[in-house]
Amino acid sequence: MSHYLVELYTPNAAWHALSPAQRQQFLGHIGSALTQLSSLGVEVLSLAETDPGIDQGSAHRFLGIWRFPNPAARDALLAGIQSSGWYGYFDHVNAASSAGSADSHLAALAAA
């Protein structure tokens, strides 16, 4: 069963305080770490800017959507994000779930 993670994030004041060289150095480390994730079965479905013009759009500027073979791979990514210092530079929120269907989702909503 697949597992998913959706991240929403926006650069904060600490990010804006970094010089361009400091930003590039930080992002270089992130890029290196991303290349190692495929060995865990991690799939990047999207890393992009959000579309602020949609109905009920998020105020966050960027999103990441990931698919994992198991919760351990997801937790490895989250641990890497934490240890990188990412949360110090971005206002960030995560949402995670396993794969689901419309029927099970509607049943969960009805029971909520």
CYANA upper distance limits for C-alpha pairs under 8 A (distance plus 0.5 A):
  1 MET  CA     69 PRO  CA      7.22
  1 MET  CA     70 ASN  CA      7.81
  1 MET  CA     98 SER  CA      7.61
  1 MET  CA     99 ALA  CA      7.02
  2 SER  CA     67 ARG  CA      7.00
  2 SER  CA     68 PHE  CA      6.23
  2 SER  CA     69 PRO  CA      5.63
  2 SER  CA     70 ASN  CA      7.01
  2 SER  CA     98 SER  CA      6.42
  2 SER  CA     99 ALA  CA      5.98
  3 HIS  CA     67 ARG  CA      6.18
  3 HIS  CA     68 PHE  CA      5.48
  3 HIS  CA     69 PRO  CA      6.75
  3 HIS  CA     70 ASN  CA      6.53
  3 HIS  CA     71 PRO  CA      7.11
  3 HIS  CA     74 ARG  CA      8.09
  3 HIS  CA     96 ALA  CA      7.92
  3 HIS  CA     97 SER  CA      6.28
  3 HIS  CA     98 SER  CA      4.61
  3 HIS  CA     99 ALA  CA      6.29
  4 TYR  CA     65 ILE  CA      7.78
  4 TYR  CA     66 TRP  CA      6.05
  4 TYR  CA     67 ARG  CA      5.13
  4 TYR  CA     68 PHE  CA      6.61
  4 TYR  CA     74 ARG  CA      8.27
  4 TYR  CA     96 ALA  CA      6.00
  4 TYR  CA     97 SER  CA      5.86
  4 TYR  CA     98 SER  CA      6.44
  4 TYR  CA     99 ALA  CA      7.65
  5 LEU  CA     64 GLY  CA      8.29
  5 LEU  CA     65 ILE  CA      6.31
  5 LEU  CA     66 TRP  CA      5.66
  5 LEU  CA     67 ARG  CA      7.17
  5 LEU  CA     74 ARG  CA      7.90
  5 LEU  CA     94 ASN  CA      7.35
  5 LEU  CA     95 ALA  CA      6.18
  5 LEU  CA     96 ALA  CA      4.87
  5 LEU  CA     97 SER  CA      7.21
  6 VAL  CA     63 LEU  CA      7.55
  6 VAL  CA     64 GLY  CA      6.13
  6 VAL  CA     65 ILE  CA      5.12
  6 VAL  CA     66 TRP  CA      7.01
  6 VAL  CA     94 ASN  CA      6.25
  6 VAL  CA     95 ALA  CA      5.69
  6 VAL  CA     96 ALA  CA      6.86
  7 GLU  CA     63 LEU  CA      5.83
  7 GLU  CA     64 GLY  CA      5.40
  7 GLU  CA     65 ILE  CA      6.99
  7 GLU  CA     92 HIS  CA      7.51
  7 GLU  CA     93 VAL  CA      6.28
  7 GLU  CA     94 ASN  CA      5.11
  7 GLU  CA     95 ALA  CA      7.04
  8 LEU  CA     60 HIS  CA      6.29
  8 LEU  CA     61 ARG  CA      7.88
  8 LEU  CA     62 PHE  CA      6.28
  8 LEU  CA     63 LEU  CA      5.04
  8 LEU  CA     64 GLY  CA      7.16
  8 LEU  CA     92 HIS  CA      6.20
  8 LEU  CA     93 VAL  CA      5.87
  8 LEU  CA     94 ASN  CA      7.08
  9 TYR  CA     60 HIS  CA      5.78
  9 TYR  CA     61 ARG  CA      6.63
  9 TYR  CA     62 PHE  CA      5.81
  9 TYR  CA     63 LEU  CA      6.78
  9 TYR  CA     90 PHE  CA      6.38
  9 TYR  CA     91 ASP  CA      5.88
  9 TYR  CA     92 HIS  CA      4.78
  9 TYR  CA     93 VAL  CA      6.98
 10 THR  CA     60 HIS  CA      5.68
 10 THR  CA     61 ARG  CA      5.56
 10 THR  CA     62 PHE  CA      6.71
 10 THR  CA     90 PHE  CA      5.74
 10 THR  CA     91 ASP  CA      5.72
 10 THR  CA     92 HIS  CA      7.15
 11 PRO  CA     15 TRP  CA      6.29
 11 PRO  CA     16 HIS  CA      7.60
 11 PRO  CA     61 ARG  CA      8.44
 11 PRO  CA     89 TYR  CA      6.52
 11 PRO  CA     90 PHE  CA      4.92
 11 PRO  CA     91 ASP  CA      6.84
 12 ASN  CA     16 HIS  CA      6.94
 12 ASN  CA     89 TYR  CA      6.13
 12 ASN  CA     90 PHE  CA      5.65
 12 ASN  CA     91 ASP  CA      6.59
 13 ALA  CA     17 ALA  CA      6.60
 13 ALA  CA     89 TYR  CA      7.89
 14 ALA  CA     18 LEU  CA      7.26
 14 ALA  CA     88 GLY  CA      7.51
 14 ALA  CA     89 TYR  CA      5.85
 15 TRP  CA     23 ARG  CA      8.09
 15 TRP  CA     89 TYR  CA      5.23
 15 TRP  CA     90 PHE  CA      7.54
 18 LEU  CA     22 GLN  CA      6.23
 18 LEU  CA     23 ARG  CA      6.62
 19 SER  CA     23 ARG  CA      6.77
 20 PRO  CA     24 GLN  CA      6.71
 21 ALA  CA     25 GLN  CA      6.66
 22 GLN  CA     26 PHE  CA      6.70
 23 ARG  CA     27 LEU  CA      6.58
 24 GLN  CA     28 GLY  CA      6.39
 25 GLN  CA     29 HIS  CA      7.09
 26 PHE  CA     30 ILE  CA      7.03
 27 LEU  CA     31 GLY  CA      6.56
 28 GLY  CA     32 SER  CA      6.77
 29 HIS  CA     33 ALA  CA      6.82
 30 ILE  CA     34 LEU  CA      6.72
 30 ILE  CA     84 SER  CA      8.17
 31 GLY  CA     35 THR  CA      7.12
 32 SER  CA     36 GLN  CA      7.64
 33 ALA  CA     37 LEU  CA      7.47
 34 LEU  CA     38 SER  CA      8.44
 36 GLN  CA     40 LEU  CA      8.26
 37 LEU  CA     41 GLY  CA      7.36
 37 LEU  CA     42 VAL  CA      5.98
 37 LEU  CA     43 GLU  CA      8.29
 37 LEU  CA     77 LEU  CA      8.25
 38 SER  CA     42 VAL  CA      5.53
 38 SER  CA     43 GLU  CA      7.05
 40 LEU  CA     73 ALA  CA      6.61
 41 GLY  CA     68 PHE  CA      6.79
 41 GLY  CA     69 PRO  CA      6.59
 41 GLY  CA     73 ALA  CA      7.87
 42 VAL  CA     66 TRP  CA      7.61
 42 VAL  CA     67 ARG  CA      6.50
 42 VAL  CA     68 PHE  CA      5.40
 42 VAL  CA     69 PRO  CA      7.50
 42 VAL  CA     73 ALA  CA      7.28
 42 VAL  CA     74 ARG  CA      8.24
 43 GLU  CA     66 TRP  CA      6.21
 43 GLU  CA     67 ARG  CA      5.59
 43 GLU  CA     68 PHE  CA      6.93
 44 VAL  CA     64 GLY  CA      8.18
 44 VAL  CA     65 ILE  CA      6.84
 44 VAL  CA     66 TRP  CA      5.28
 44 VAL  CA     67 ARG  CA      7.07
 45 LEU  CA     64 GLY  CA      8.14
 45 LEU  CA     65 ILE  CA      5.79
 45 LEU  CA     66 TRP  CA      5.85
 45 LEU  CA     67 ARG  CA      7.35
 46 SER  CA     63 LEU  CA      8.01
 46 SER  CA     64 GLY  CA      6.05
 46 SER  CA     65 ILE  CA      5.58
 46 SER  CA     66 TRP  CA      7.60
 47 LEU  CA     62 PHE  CA      8.00
 47 LEU  CA     63 LEU  CA      6.30
 47 LEU  CA     64 GLY  CA      4.98
 47 LEU  CA     65 ILE  CA      7.08
 48 ALA  CA     62 PHE  CA      6.21
 48 ALA  CA     63 LEU  CA      6.12
 48 ALA  CA     64 GLY  CA      7.20
 49 GLU  CA     61 ARG  CA      6.23
 49 GLU  CA     62 PHE  CA      4.72
 49 GLU  CA     63 LEU  CA      6.70
 50 THR  CA     58 SER  CA      8.24
 50 THR  CA     60 HIS  CA      7.67
 50 THR  CA     61 ARG  CA      5.92
 50 THR  CA     62 PHE  CA      5.62
 50 THR  CA     63 LEU  CA      6.72
 51 ASP  CA     57 GLY  CA      7.74
 52 PRO  CA     57 GLY  CA      5.98
 52 PRO  CA     58 SER  CA      7.21
 52 PRO  CA     59 ALA  CA      7.49
 52 PRO  CA     61 ARG  CA      8.35
 53 GLY  CA     57 GLY  CA      7.20
 68 PHE  CA     73 ALA  CA      6.56
 68 PHE  CA     74 ARG  CA      6.48
 69 PRO  CA     73 ALA  CA      7.37
 70 ASN  CA     74 ARG  CA      7.28
 71 PRO  CA     75 ASP  CA      6.53
 72 ALA  CA     76 ALA  CA      6.63
 73 ALA  CA     77 LEU  CA      6.94
 74 ARG  CA     78 LEU  CA      6.81
 75 ASP  CA     79 ALA  CA      6.51
 76 ALA  CA     80 GLY  CA      6.69
 77 LEU  CA     81 ILE  CA      6.72
 78 LEU  CA     82 GLN  CA      6.69
 79 ALA  CA     83 SER  CA      6.59
 80 GLY  CA     84 SER  CA      6.50
 81 ILE  CA     85 GLY  CA      7.45
 81 ILE  CA     86 TRP  CA      6.36
 81 ILE  CA     87 TYR  CA      8.03
 82 GLN  CA     86 TRP  CA      6.82
 82 GLN  CA     87 TYR  CA      7.05
 85 GLY  CA     89 TYR  CA      7.74
 86 TRP  CA     90 PHE  CA      6.84
 87 TYR  CA     91 ASP  CA      7.18
 87 TYR  CA     92 HIS  CA      7.06
100 GLY  CA    104 SER  CA      7.12
100 GLY  CA    105 HIS  CA      7.29
101 SER  CA    105 HIS  CA      6.57
102 ALA  CA    106 LEU  CA      6.54
103 ASP  CA    107 ALA  CA      6.70
104 SER  CA    108 ALA  CA      6.64
105 HIS  CA    109 LEU  CA      6.69
106 LEU  CA    110 ALA  CA      6.63
107 ALA  CA    111 ALA  CA      6.74
108 ALA  CA    112 ALA  CA      6.63
